[in-house]
């Protein structure tokens, strides 16, 4: 089979300092980039449009701890979240913040994280996410570097924020504890922590107190323009100090539109009925853009309950149709399936291997997932699909390369599309697989990258001078 082409050369590059290799574009942008959607100029437009179009759709879901056990997912609709966003936005305005001020969000993924983010969008504030894994030193660096004015903080992270090494806290105007009932780990700020905050001149509020303040102080929203800064995304700081990238609303909505166009190439279209499991950090652009895309579609986002080692329990309860994870999470799924296979008697294991190779052959021949081998799916692979919730249609791996062995295994056994997402400088998402059918011809597609629909792909050679 001829080698499949997933990108087109837009320019031959140039020599110089730095030199630039050939520049490639996505096949869908071969002649020109797609036009910007005039209905979605800012991320606030994305959210409010879905509120108007899908007010009663489930938007954000979480699990509550009942009698020591995690219960079923509880949901709030787009309309309910919108009302909560307004209260937070009003409270921010009542606290004296003006458009352009920076707002930190420091904590794990949860509904309040999204509410705080949308409240920033509503008031033209700049959202500055912080990884919940960061310590006091890295937190202080980001707060100072971004000149953050206020912080929404998870109760477990208040200690880091009040650490003596986090000197910027003294210059904060307000801190708000993300402490509602959504997830058990979010509880009220302790009295001792409040006393420390008061002693250094920082006002602190619980989440409910802040909502109450907003409900009593309604005001006009100061919505953003496309050219306004939406967020400053920082790296996790594994290689030196965290580095921040400034993204405007236009940049964010263009990427959301690009993801939408990309997803339209799939056999099964994403709709308002899709469900996404959120456990990758919202401080990372991959999860952020995916969730923004889901909000655009009027679809649902359910949050994991906080223990990554028990993620399978959340998967079985939520029954997601879309799962994005780092290789280690997908490797655990792979290892779990292999463990189950080891328990099969030799005859059944032999049958599994035959069905696996049979389906793999047809996938590599270019057949789509549903048509590669319905017979093999019925006999073997639907059982594995059901252990992943039963509705999974798309798996995206990001953060690091996924091994070819695990990738191929998931392609065959999960009955879902499997893609590897690449995030460049926390700005854009690319895929390394064929757009029309990412399952087709694995061998023909390896070592190729399909640039994001709204960006170029090229290699720069920059000389490094050594002392």
C-alpha positions in Angstrom: 0.0 0.0 0.0 1.3 3.5 -0.9 2.3 5.6 2.0 -0.6 7.7 3.3 -0.3 11.4 3.3 -1.6 13.4 6.3 -0.1 16.8 5.6 1.0 19.0 2.7 4.2 21.0 2.3 3.4 24.7 2.4 6.9 26.0 2.1 10.4 24.5 1.6 11.8 26.3 4.6 14.9 28.5 4.7 18.6 28.5 5.6 19.9 30.9 8.1 20.1 31.4 11.9 17.9 29.8 12.9 17.3 27.6 9.9 13.8 26.3 9.2 13.0 22.9 7.7 10.0 22.3 5.3 6.7 23.7 6.7 3.7 21.5 6.6 0.0 22.1 7.0 -3.0 19.8 7.7 -4.7 18.4 4.6 -7.9 20.2 5.6 -6.0 23.4 5.4 -4.1 22.6 2.2 -5.0 25.8 0.3 -6.0 28.1 3.2 -6.9 28.0 6.8 -10.6 27.6 7.6 -12.4 30.9 8.4 -12.9 31.9 12.0 -16.4 31.2 13.3 -17.9 34.7 13.8 -20.3 33.4 16.4 -17.5 32.4 18.8 -15.1 35.3 19.2 -14.3 34.7 22.8 -14.5 31.8 25.3 -17.3 33.6 27.0 -19.2 33.4 23.7 -18.6 29.6 23.6 -20.0 29.1 27.0 -23.0 31.5 26.8 -24.0 30.2 23.4 -24.4 26.7 24.8 -26.3 28.0 27.8 -28.8 29.5 25.4 -28.9 26.5 23.1 -28.7 23.6 25.7 -29.9 25.1 29.0 -31.1 21.8 30.4 -28.3 19.6 29.2 -26.0 18.1 31.8 -22.8 20.2 32.0 -20.7 19.3 35.0 -20.9 16.1 37.1 -19.2 14.9 40.3 -19.5 12.1 42.8 -20.4 12.5 46.4 -19.2 10.4 49.3 -22.1 8.6 50.9 -21.6 6.3 54.0 -17.9 6.0 53.1 -18.6 5.0 49.5 -18.5 7.1 46.3 -22.1 7.4 44.9 -23.4 7.9 41.4 -22.6 11.1 39.4 -24.6 14.2 40.4 -25.1 16.8 37.6 -25.7 20.5 37.2 -27.1 21.8 33.9 -25.7 24.5 31.7 -28.3 26.9 33.1 -27.5 26.1 36.7 -23.7 26.5 36.2 -24.3 29.8 34.3 -26.2 31.2 37.3 -23.4 30.1 39.6 -20.8 31.7 37.3 -22.8 35.0 37.4 -22.7 35.0 41.2 -18.9 34.4 41.3 -18.4 37.1 38.6 -20.5 39.6 40.6 -18.5 38.8 43.7 -15.2 39.3 41.9 -16.5 42.7 40.7 -17.6 43.6 44.2 -14.1 42.8 45.5 -12.8 45.6 43.3 -11.1 43.7 40.5 -11.0 45.4 37.1 -10.6 43.9 33.6 -7.0 42.7 33.0 -6.4 41.6 36.6 -4.8 38.1 37.0 -6.7 35.4 38.9 -4.9 32.2 40.0 -6.7 28.8 40.2 -4.8 26.3 42.4 -6.4 22.9 42.8 -7.6 19.7 41.3 -10.2 19.4 38.6 -13.7 20.0 39.9 -16.8 22.0 39.0 -15.7 25.1 40.9 -12.5 25.2 38.8 -14.7 25.6 35.7 -17.0 28.1 37.4 -14.0 30.2 38.5 -12.6 30.1 34.9 -15.9 31.1 33.3 -16.3 33.9 35.9 -12.9 35.2 34.8 -14.1 35.1 31.2 -17.2 37.0 32.1 -15.3 39.9 33.6 -12.3 40.1 31.2 -10.0 38.7 33.9 -6.9 36.7 33.1 -7.0 33.1 34.4 -3.7 31.7 35.6 -4.0 28.0 36.3 -1.5 26.3 38.7 -0.8 22.6 38.8 -2.1 21.1 42.0 1.2 19.2 42.2 3.3 22.4 42.6 5.0 23.2 45.9 5.3 26.5 47.6 8.4 27.6 45.7 6.9 27.0 42.2 3.6 28.5 43.2 5.4 31.7 44.5 7.3 32.0 41.2 4.1 31.8 39.1 2.2 34.2 41.4 5.0 36.8 41.2 5.9 36.2 37.5 2.2 36.6 36.4 1.5 39.3 39.0 -1.5 37.5 40.3 -4.0 39.6 42.3 -6.3 36.9 43.7 -6.4 33.1 44.0 -9.1 30.4 44.1 -7.5 27.7 46.1 -8.3 24.1 47.1 -8.4 23.5 50.8 -5.5 21.0 50.6 -3.4 23.7 48.9 -4.0 26.5 51.4 -0.9 25.3 53.4 1.4 25.9 50.3 -0.1 29.2 49.7 0.5 30.3 53.3 4.0 28.8 53.4 6.7 31.4 54.3 8.4 30.6 51.1 5.4 31.7 49.1 6.1 35.4 49.8 3.8 36.7 47.1 0.8 35.7 49.1 1.3 38.8 51.2 0.6 40.9 48.2 -2.7 39.1 47.3 -5.9 41.0 47.7 -8.2 38.1 48.2 -8.2 34.2 48.5 -11.3 32.1 48.0 -11.5 28.5 49.2 -13.0 26.0 46.7 -15.0 24.3 49.4 -18.4 23.3 48.2 -20.0 19.8 48.4 -18.9 18.7 44.9 -15.9 16.6 46.0 -15.2 15.4 49.4 -11.6 16.8 49.4 -12.9 20.4 49.1 -13.8 21.5 52.6 -13.8 24.8 54.4 -10.6 26.7 55.2 -9.6 26.0 58.8 -9.8 28.7 61.4 -6.0 28.6 61.9 -5.5 29.2 58.2 -7.9 32.1 58.2 -6.1 33.6 61.1 -2.8 33.4 59.2 -4.3 35.0 56.1 -5.8 37.8 58.2 -2.5 38.4 59.9 -0.8 39.1 56.6 -3.6 41.3 55.4 -5.2 38.8 52.9 -9.0 38.5 52.9 -10.3 35.0 52.7 -13.8 33.6 51.8 -15.4 30.2 51.6 -16.9 29.3 48.3 -20.5 29.6 49.7 -19.7 33.0 51.3 -18.4 34.2 48.0 -21.5 33.0 46.1 -23.7 34.7 48.7 -21.7 38.0 48.2 -22.3 37.8 44.5 -26.0 37.2 44.8 -26.3 40.3 46.9 -24.2 42.5 44.5 -25.4 42.0 40.9 -23.7 44.2 38.4 -23.0 44.6 34.7 -20.6 42.1 33.2 -17.4 43.4 31.5 -17.1 40.8 28.8 -13.9 40.4 26.8 -12.8 41.3 23.2 -11.1 38.6 21.0 -7.8 40.4 21.4 -7.9 40.4 25.2 -5.7 37.9 27.1 -7.7 34.9 28.2 -5.2 32.9 30.1 -1.5 32.4 30.9 -0.6 28.8 30.8 2.5 27.7 32.7 4.6 24.6 32.4 4.8 22.3 35.4 8.4 23.4 36.1 10.1 20.0 35.7 12.9 21.7 33.8 13.7 24.8 35.8 11.3 27.6 36.6 7.8 27.3 35.1 7.4 29.1 31.8 4.2 30.9 30.9 2.5 31.4 27.5 0.0 34.2 26.9 -3.1 33.1 25.0 -5.8 35.5 23.9 -9.5 34.7 23.5 -9.1 34.6 19.8 -6.3 32.1 20.1 -8.4 29.9 22.4 -11.5 30.0 20.2 -9.5 29.4 17.1 -8.1 26.2 18.6 -11.6 25.1 19.8 -12.8 25.6 16.2 -9.9 23.6 14.9 -10.7 20.7 17.3 -14.3 20.9 16.1 -13.3 20.7 12.5 -10.9 17.9 13.3 -13.5 15.9 15.1 -16.0 16.2 12.2 -13.7 14.0 10.2 -14.5 11.0 12.4 -17.0 8.3 11.4 -18.9 8.9 14.7 -19.6 12.6 15.2 -19.3 14.2 18.6 -22.7 15.5 19.8 -24.4 16.9 22.9 -24.9 13.4 24.2 -21.1 12.7 24.5 -19.5 12.5 27.9 -15.9 13.3 28.8 -14.0 12.1 31.9 -11.9 14.9 33.3 -8.8 13.8 35.2 -5.9 15.3 33.2 -4.9 18.6 34.9 -7.0 21.6 33.8 -3.7 23.5 34.2 -2.6 21.7 31.0 -3.9 23.1 27.7 -4.8 19.6 26.4 -7.5 19.0 29.0 -8.5 22.7 28.9 -9.2 22.7 25.2 -11.0 19.4 25.2 -13.4 20.6 27.9 -13.9 24.0 26.1 -14.7 22.0 23.0 -17.3 19.9 25.0 -18.9 23.0 26.3 -19.2 24.3 22.7 -21.0 21.1 21.8 -23.4 21.3 24.8 -21.9 18.0 26.0 -21.1 16.7 29.5 -18.0 16.7 31.6 -17.7 14.4 34.6 -14.8 14.8 37.1 -12.9 11.9 38.6 -13.3 11.6 42.4 -9.6 12.3 43.1 -7.9 9.0 43.3 -6.2 8.3 40.0 -5.5 4.7 41.1 -9.3 4.1 41.2 -10.0 5.7 37.9 -11.6 2.6 36.6 -14.4 3.0 39.1 -15.2 6.4 37.8 -15.1 5.1 34.2 -17.6 2.4 35.0 -19.9 4.8 36.8 -19.7 7.7 34.3 -19.5 5.6 31.1 -17.6 8.2 29.1 -17.5 8.3 25.3 -14.2 10.2 25.3 -11.1 9.5 27.4 -7.9 11.5 27.4 -5.0 10.3 29.5 -1.2 10.2 29.9 0.5 7.0 28.8 0.8 5.6 32.3 -3.0 5.6 32.8 -3.5 3.8 29.4 -0.7 1.4 30.3 -2.6 0.5 33.5 -5.7 -0.3 31.4 -3.5 -2.4 29.1 -1.9 -4.2 32.1 -5.3 -4.9 33.6 -6.5 -6.5 30.4 -3.4 -8.6 30.1 -3.8 -9.8 33.6 -7.3 -11.0 32.7 -6.0 -12.8 29.7 -3.4 -14.6 31.8 -6.3 -16.2 33.7 -7.8 -17.7 30.5 -7.3 -21.4 29.7 -4.9 -22.1 26.8 -7.7 -22.8 24.4 -9.5 -19.5 25.0 -6.3 -17.5 25.0 -5.5 -19.1 21.6 -8.9 -18.0 20.3 -8.3 -14.5 21.6 -5.0 -14.3 19.8 -6.5 -15.4 16.5 -9.3 -12.9 16.8 -6.8 -10.1 17.7 -4.6 -10.8 14.7 -7.6 -11.1 12.4 -9.0 -7.7 13.4 -5.6 -6.1 13.3 -5.1 -7.3 9.7 -8.3 -5.6 8.6 -7.6 -2.4 10.5 -4.2 -2.2 8.8 -5.8 -2.8 5.5 -7.8 0.4 5.9 -11.1 -0.8 7.3 -12.9 1.4 9.8 -13.2 0.3 13.4 -16.9 -0.8 13.2 -16.3 -2.8 10.0 -12.9 -4.3 10.6 -14.4 -7.4 12.4 -17.8 -7.2 14.0 -17.5 -10.9 14.6 -14.3 -10.5 16.6 -15.8 -7.6 18.5 -18.9 -9.7 19.4 -16.9 -12.7 20.6 -14.1 -11.0 22.5 -13.5 -7.2 22.3 -17.0 -6.0 23.4 -16.3 -7.5 26.8 -13.2 -5.3 27.1 -15.2 -2.3 25.8 -17.8 -2.9 28.5 -15.1 -2.9 31.2 -14.3 0.7 30.0 -17.8 1.8 30.5 -19.3 0.4 27.3 -19.6 3.7 25.4 -16.0 4.7 24.7 -15.5 5.9 21.1 -12.3 8.0 21.3 -9.1 7.7 23.4 -6.4 10.4 23.2 -3.0 9.9 24.8 -0.9 13.0 25.6 2.0 14.3 27.7 4.5 11.7 26.4 4.7 9.1 23.6 2.6 6.1 24.0 4.4 2.8 23.2 3.4 1.2 19.8 2.6 -2.0 21.6 0.0 -0.4 24.0 -1.4 1.8 21.2 -2.0 -1.1 18.9 -3.5 -3.2 21.6 -6.0 -0.5 22.6 -6.8 0.1 18.9 -7.8 -3.5 18.5 -9.4 -4.3 21.9 -11.2 -1.1 23.0 -13.3 -0.8 19.9 -12.5 2.9 20.0 -10.4 5.3 17.9 -7.0 5.9 19.5 -5.0 9.0 18.8 -1.8 10.6 20.2 -2.2 14.3 20.9 0.8 16.6 20.8 0.7 20.0 22.5 3.2 22.6 21.3 4.2 25.3 23.8 0.8 24.9 25.5 -0.9 26.5 22.4 -2.0 23.9 19.9 -3.0 20.3 19.5 -1.8 18.0 16.7 -2.5 14.4 15.8 -0.2 11.8 14.3 -2.9 9.8 12.6 -5.0 9.9 9.5 -7.9 12.3 9.9 -10.6 10.4 7.9 -10.0 7.2 9.8 -7.2 7.2 12.4 -7.5 3.4 12.6 -6.5 2.8 9.0 -3.0 1.5 8.1 -0.9 1.9 11.2 2.3 1.0 9.3 1.7 3.5 6.6 1.1 6.3 9.0 3.9 5.9 11.5 6.4 8.7 11.8 4.0 11.1 10.3 2.4 14.1 12.1 -0.8 15.8 10.9 -0.5 19.4 12.1 -3.4 21.0 13.8 -5.9 22.4 11.3 -5.1 26.0 12.2 -1.3 25.9 12.5 1.9 25.0 10.7 4.4 22.3 11.6 8.1 22.7 11.1 11.5 22.0 12.6 13.8 24.8 13.6 17.5 24.4 14.0 18.9 26.9 16.6 22.6 26.9 17.2 23.6 26.7 20.9 26.8 28.5 22.0 28.7 26.7 24.7 30.9 28.6 27.0 
